[in-house]
Amino acid sequence: MWTRTFWKQALERAFKTFAQAALALFAGDGLGVLDIDWGAVASVGALAAIASVLTSVVSAPAGEPASPSLVELPSSPAPSRDLA
């Protein structure tokens, strides 16, 4: 959790979560860009981003040491299947 990689990945996830929450408000209101309450969008997006960072911190002990994910990656790549 105390690596630069961990925090880069956690912040990337938080930014994506912020964008998803903002998009949900845009789509849910069905309003034009000028009609949106940008303060509410920023507030909801920030809360979602904070929740994402906290989830990453809580997940740190369970997964890869330098990753905010709960999923551990396999040590060797899985064999590929030829679909042809």
TORKOL-4160 file (C-alpha; in steps of 0.2 Angstrom, whole numbers, padded with zeros to 4 digits, m for minus):
84
<pt num="1" X="0000" Y="0000" Z="0000"/>
<pt num="2" X="0015" Y="0012" Z="0003"/>
<pt num="3" X="0021" Y="0011" Z="m0015"/>
<pt num="4" X="0019" Y="0024" Z="m0029"/>
<pt num="5" X="0011" Y="0011" Z="m0040"/>
<pt num="6" X="m0003" Y="0007" Z="m0028"/>
<pt num="7" X="m0007" Y="0026" Z="m0026"/>
<pt num="8" X="m0007" Y="0029" Z="m0045"/>
<pt num="9" X="m0019" Y="0014" Z="m0048"/>
<pt num="10" X="m0030" Y="0020" Z="m0033"/>
<pt num="11" X="m0031" Y="0037" Z="m0040"/>
<pt num="12" X="m0035" Y="0031" Z="m0057"/>
<pt num="13" X="m0049" Y="0021" Z="m0050"/>
<pt num="14" X="m0055" Y="0036" Z="m0040"/>
<pt num="15" X="m0055" Y="0047" Z="m0056"/>
<pt num="16" X="m0065" Y="0034" Z="m0066"/>
<pt num="17" X="m0077" Y="0033" Z="m0052"/>
<pt num="18" X="m0079" Y="0051" Z="m0051"/>
<pt num="19" X="m0083" Y="0052" Z="m0070"/>
<pt num="20" X="m0095" Y="0037" Z="m0068"/>
<pt num="21" X="m0105" Y="0046" Z="m0054"/>
<pt num="22" X="m0105" Y="0062" Z="m0064"/>
<pt num="23" X="m0111" Y="0053" Z="m0080"/>
<pt num="24" X="m0125" Y="0045" Z="m0070"/>
<pt num="25" X="m0131" Y="0062" Z="m0064"/>
<pt num="26" X="m0131" Y="0069" Z="m0082"/>
<pt num="27" X="m0140" Y="0054" Z="m0089"/>
<pt num="28" X="m0152" Y="0053" Z="m0074"/>
<pt num="29" X="m0158" Y="0071" Z="m0075"/>
<pt num="30" X="m0161" Y="0072" Z="m0093"/>
<pt num="31" X="m0156" Y="0090" Z="m0093"/>
<pt num="32" X="m0145" Y="0101" Z="m0104"/>
<pt num="33" X="m0127" Y="0106" Z="m0099"/>
<pt num="34" X="m0133" Y="0123" Z="m0094"/>
<pt num="35" X="m0147" Y="0116" Z="m0083"/>
<pt num="36" X="m0136" Y="0104" Z="m0072"/>
<pt num="37" X="m0132" Y="0109" Z="m0054"/>
<pt num="38" X="m0113" Y="0108" Z="m0056"/>
<pt num="39" X="m0111" Y="0109" Z="m0037"/>
<pt num="40" X="m0121" Y="0093" Z="m0034"/>
<pt num="41" X="m0111" Y="0084" Z="m0048"/>
<pt num="42" X="m0095" Y="0089" Z="m0040"/>
<pt num="43" X="m0101" Y="0084" Z="m0023"/>
<pt num="44" X="m0108" Y="0067" Z="m0028"/>
<pt num="45" X="m0092" Y="0064" Z="m0039"/>
<pt num="46" X="m0081" Y="0068" Z="m0024"/>
<pt num="47" X="m0090" Y="0057" Z="m0012"/>
<pt num="48" X="m0089" Y="0042" Z="m0025"/>
<pt num="49" X="m0070" Y="0046" Z="m0027"/>
<pt num="50" X="m0067" Y="0046" Z="m0008"/>
<pt num="51" X="m0077" Y="0029" Z="m0007"/>
<pt num="52" X="m0066" Y="0022" Z="m0021"/>
<pt num="53" X="m0050" Y="0027" Z="m0012"/>
<pt num="54" X="m0056" Y="0020" Z="0004"/>
<pt num="55" X="m0060" Y="0004" Z="m0004"/>
<pt num="56" X="m0043" Y="0003" Z="m0012"/>
<pt num="57" X="m0035" Y="0006" Z="0005"/>
<pt num="58" X="m0046" Y="m0008" Z="0013"/>
<pt num="59" X="m0042" Y="m0020" Z="m0001"/>
<pt num="60" X="m0023" Y="m0018" Z="0000"/>
<pt num="61" X="m0019" Y="m0032" Z="0012"/>
<pt num="62" X="m0029" Y="m0044" Z="0003"/>
<pt num="63" X="m0022" Y="m0043" Z="m0015"/>
<pt num="64" X="m0006" Y="m0040" Z="m0023"/>
<pt num="65" X="0006" Y="m0029" Z="m0012"/>
<pt num="66" X="0007" Y="m0015" Z="m0024"/>
<pt num="67" X="m0011" Y="m0015" Z="m0031"/>
<pt num="68" X="m0027" Y="m0008" Z="m0024"/>
<pt num="69" X="m0036" Y="m0023" Z="m0031"/>
<pt num="70" X="m0043" Y="m0038" Z="m0021"/>
<pt num="71" X="m0038" Y="m0049" Z="m0036"/>
<pt num="72" X="m0022" Y="m0058" Z="m0036"/>
<pt num="73" X="m0014" Y="m0060" Z="m0053"/>
<pt num="74" X="m0008" Y="m0077" Z="m0058"/>
<pt num="75" X="0011" Y="m0079" Z="m0057"/>
<pt num="76" X="0012" Y="m0085" Z="m0075"/>
<pt num="77" X="0001" Y="m0080" Z="m0089"/>
<pt num="78" X="m0014" Y="m0092" Z="m0093"/>
<pt num="79" X="m0012" Y="m0102" Z="m0109"/>
<pt num="80" X="m0020" Y="m0094" Z="m0124"/>
<pt num="81" X="m0033" Y="m0103" Z="m0134"/>
<pt num="82" X="m0033" Y="m0103" Z="m0153"/>
<pt num="83" X="m0050" Y="m0100" Z="m0159"/>
<pt num="84" X="m0046" Y="m0103" Z="m0178"/>
